[in-house]
Amino acid sequence: MRKRRKRKVNLFLGTVLFFIIIHLANGQRVSISENHGNIYSLLEGVSKNIYNYTVIEKINYSFSVSHFFASTTNGTTNLSQFFILHFFNYSIIINRNNALILTQGFEHKLGFLYIADSIFQKQDDLNEYTCDASFPLNQFIDFSLRTSAKTALLSAFNYGADTSKLTKQMITGFLTPLICLVSTGLNLKKEKLISINIGLVSARLNYIFDNRVYLNSRPELYYGVRRGQKFLFEYGLSTHVLVDKKITDNIFLKCDIKAFKNYNMPCDVDINNTVTYKTHNHFKTSIETGIKYDEKMMKTVQLKNMLTIGFYFDP
C-alpha cells in the first residue's frame, strides 16, 4: 500500500516538474517569422514554403484555505470545518499561420476537508489532459479534432458501521475511472467570449483499473462498466460550450458545459460556472457552482456550491 501511494506521489511530482521545465524552456511567448535561425533552416529543408509559427503558453496556480464554523445558541453543538484547495493549470497554443491551431492543456485540482473531530477526507480531485487540433474555415467556424482524458489521483472511500466492525468502501481512485473522449466536428467561436464545439462523431471510453469499487454492496455497474470487465466503449454525440469573459479588470466569468449523448442512453451533462474576483496583490475570491447528471454514476442530479478565498499566481 505504501509503495502504491509513493508511486502516485512520484507521478504527480514528475508531471508538475515536467510542465515547469517546459515553461522555463519556452518562455511566455515565442514568435518565429523571420528568415533565419535553426528552426527556419529545418523548415526550409522540408518545404519551399515559409511557415509562421506562434507559440503561447500560460500557467495558473492558486491555493486557498476556507473555514466554516457553526454553533447553536446554547453552545451544546459546534461544527468546525477546514477546506484546503490546490489548483494548477497549464496550456500551450501553437498557431501555424492560422491554418492549424494546436492547443494542449493540463488541469489539476485537489482539495481536502478536515472536520474538527479528526475526520480528514478528500473533497475534490480532478486531473484532466486535453488536446485540440483546429483547422479554421473562416473567422467564426473551425473544423476540429478534440481529445481528452481525466481521472482522479488519490483514492476515496466511504466509511460505515456493520455490526461490530468498521467497513470501508472504495468509491474512486487513480484510473478508476479513466474517462477518455475523442470527437470530430465543428467549433463555433467568438474570440474572447464563447466557443461551442459540436462533436458530430464522438467516442467515449470508461476504464476501471481497481476492482475494489465492486466489493461489499456495490452494484454490478460502475460508470457503466459491468463487474468482471475493465472498460465500456460508447459511440454518440458530444457538445462542449465554453464561455470565458473578462467583465472588468478584476472580475472574470467562466461557464463550462460538457454533454455526451449515447445513442441508447440519456444525455450526460456536466456544468461548472465560476465567477472570480482578483486583486492586484495575488489574492482572489471565487464562487463556483456545479451541476452534474450521469445516469451510469447516479440517477439523480448532483449539485455543488463552493466559495473560496486564497492566493493565486498568473504570470
N, C-alpha and C positions, 0 to 999 in steps of 0.2 A: 504494500500500500504506500509506504514512504517513497519507494523508487518510482512508482507511477506519478505521485504528486511532484517529485523532484523533476521528472521529465517534463511535466506540464509547465512548471515554473521556468525551466531552461528554454522551452519552446517559446514562451511568451517573451522572456528577456531577449532571446535571439532575434525574434521578429521586430521588437522595438529598436534594437541596435542596428538591424539591417536598414530600417527606414531612416534612422538618424544618419547613417553613413551616406545613404543616397542623397539626403538633404544637404549634407556638408559638401558632397562631391559636385552636385549640380548647381547649387546656388538657388536664389529665388526666381530668377528669370534669365533665360539664355535664348538669344536670337541669332540664328545662323542664316545670313542672307548675303554675305559678301563672297566674292570670287577668290578666296584664298583660304589657307588653313588645311589641316589634315582631313577634316570631315568633308570639305568640298572636293578635295582631290580624290577621296574614296568614292564619292557620289559620281564624279566626273568619269571615273573609270568604269562605272556600271552603266551609265546612260549619258547621252549627249545633252539631256535637259538639265537645267539648273533648278534645284528644288529649294524652296524656302521653308525652313522649319522654325517653329516657335515652341519652346518648352516652358511651361509654367507649373510650378508646384506650390503647395500650400500645406501648412501644418497648423492644427488647432489642438490645444491642450487645456483642460480645465480640471480643477479639483475642488470639491465642496463638501462641507460638513453641516448637517442640519440637526437641530434638537427639538423634540416635541415633548412638552410636559403638560400633564393634566392632573387635577386634584379635585376631590369632592369638597363640599362646603364644610363638612365636619372633619375632614382630614383623614378619614379611615381608608380611602383608596387613592393611591398615587400611581401615575403612569409616566414613565420617563423612557424616551427612545432617542437613539442617536442613529443618523443615517449618513453614510460616507459614500460618495460617488466620485469615480475617476473616469475621465473621458479623454480619448485620443483619436484624432482623425488626420489622415494623410491622403492627399490627392495629387495627381500629376496629369497634365494635359499636354499632348503632343499634337500640334496642328501642322499639317503639311499643305501649305498654300491653299487652305480652305477646301481642299479636295478630299482629305481624310483627316478626321479628328479622333484620336485615340485617348480615352480617359480611363484611368485606373485609380482606385481608391481603396483604403482600408480604414475601417471604423472599429474602435474598441471601446466598450463601455462596461464598467464593473462597479457594482455597488453592494454594500453590506449594511444590514440592520442590526443594531445592538440594543437589547432591552435590558433594563436595569437589573432584572433577576437572573443575569448571567446567560441569557439566551442570545446567541450570535449566529446569524444566518445570512446566506447570500440573498440579495434582493433584486439585483439587476445584473445581467451577464449577456453581452452581445459582442460577437466578433464576426464582421462581415467584409468580404472582399468582392469588389465589383470591377468589371472591365467592359467598356462600351466602345464599339467602333462605329462611327457615324460617317456617312457619305452624303454631304449636303446636296439637295436637289435645287433648292433656292433659299432665300433668306429665312423662310419660316418652316420648311419641311426637310427632314433628313430621312434617308434610309439607314436603319441601324441594326446592329447585331449586339445583343446585350447578354452578359452572363453574370451570375452572382453566386456566392457560396457563403453560408452563415452557420455558425454553431456556437454553443456555449464553451467556456474554457474550464470551469470548475463544476464539480458535481453538486447537486442539490437534493435534499431528502425531506420527506415528511415523517414526522415522529408521532407515535401514538402508543397507547397502552392496551395490551392484550393480556387479559387475566393478570398474571403476576409479573410480567416482563414488559420491557420497553421495545416496541417494534420500530424499524426504520425502513422506509420505502423510498427507493431512488426515483426521482421524477424527471431529472435531466442530467446531462453530463457532457464531457468532451466527445464530439462527433456523435452525440446521442440527444437529439437527432442532428445530422448534417443535411441541410436543405440547399440543393443546387437548382438554379433556374437558368434556362437558355431560351432566348426568344429572338425572333426576327420580325421586323415590321417597320412602322413609320413613327417618326418622332416629330411632333408639332411643338414649336417653341416660339417664345417671345423673350428676347435677350433681357436678362436681369429681372425677370418676372415669373414666367411659368414654362414648364416643359411637360408635355403629355406624350408618353410613349405607349403605343398600341402594338402589342405583340400578336400579330396575326397567326404566327406559328410558334407555339411555345411548348416546352417540355420541362417537367419538374421531377427531381429525384429526391426522395426521403430515405436516408441511410441511417441504420441503427448499429452502433458499434458495441455498446454494452448491454447485454441481455438482462441485467439486474432490474431493468424497468418493468419486466414481466413477472417478477417474483411477487409473492404474497397475494394480495387481492386485485392485482392489476387485471384489466380486461384483456381480451385476445388481441385487440388492435391498439397500437401506439403510433400516433401520427400516420395512421393508415397502414402501417406495416404489421402483418399478422405474426403472432408468436411462432417462433421457429424459422422465420425468414429474416433477411437482412435489409431489404430495400423495397421501395414502391416507386414505380416509374409511371408518370402520368403525361398525357397529351391534353392540350387545351388552348385557351386564350388567356392573355395577361395584359394588365394595364398598370402603368406607373405614372402618377401625377405628382409633380414637384413644384411647389410654389415657394420661391425664395426671394423675399422682398426686403430691401432696406428702406424702412419707413422714414426714419430720421437718422442723424449721425450716430445715435446711441441705441435706437430701437430697431430690432430685426424680427421678421416674421418668417417662419418656415413651416410649411404644411406638406407632409409626405404621405401619399396614399398609394398602397400597393394592393392589387387584386389579381387572383388567379381563378379561372373557371375551368374545371374538368368537365368534359362533355357529359358525364353521367352523375356529377355531384354538384351540390350547391356551391356558390361562389365564396371563396375565402378572401377576407378583407382585413387589411392592417392599416390603421390611420394613426399618424402621430402629428400633433400640432404643437409648436413651440414658439413662445413669444419671449424674446431675450432683451434685457436692458444692460448695456455695457457702459462702464465708466472709464475714464482715461487713466486710472491707476490700477488697471488689471483686475478689477472686480466686476462680477456680473450677477444679475438676478434673472432667473428664468422660470417660466410657468409652462409645464408640459402636460398635455392631455393625450391619452391614447385610447383607441377603441379597436378591438380585435375580435374577429369571428373566424374560427376554423373548426368545422364540424368533426374533423378527424381527431382534434385535440379535446374539444369540449363543445357541447351542444348549446351553450349559452354565450351571450356577448360579454366579453371581458373589458372592464374599464380601468384606466389608470390615470391618476392625477398627482402631479409632483411639483413642489415649489423648492427651488434650490438657490442658495446664495454662496458664492465661492470665488476662487481665484481662476483666472484664465490667462492663456498665453497664445497670441495670434500674431505672428511676425508678418 
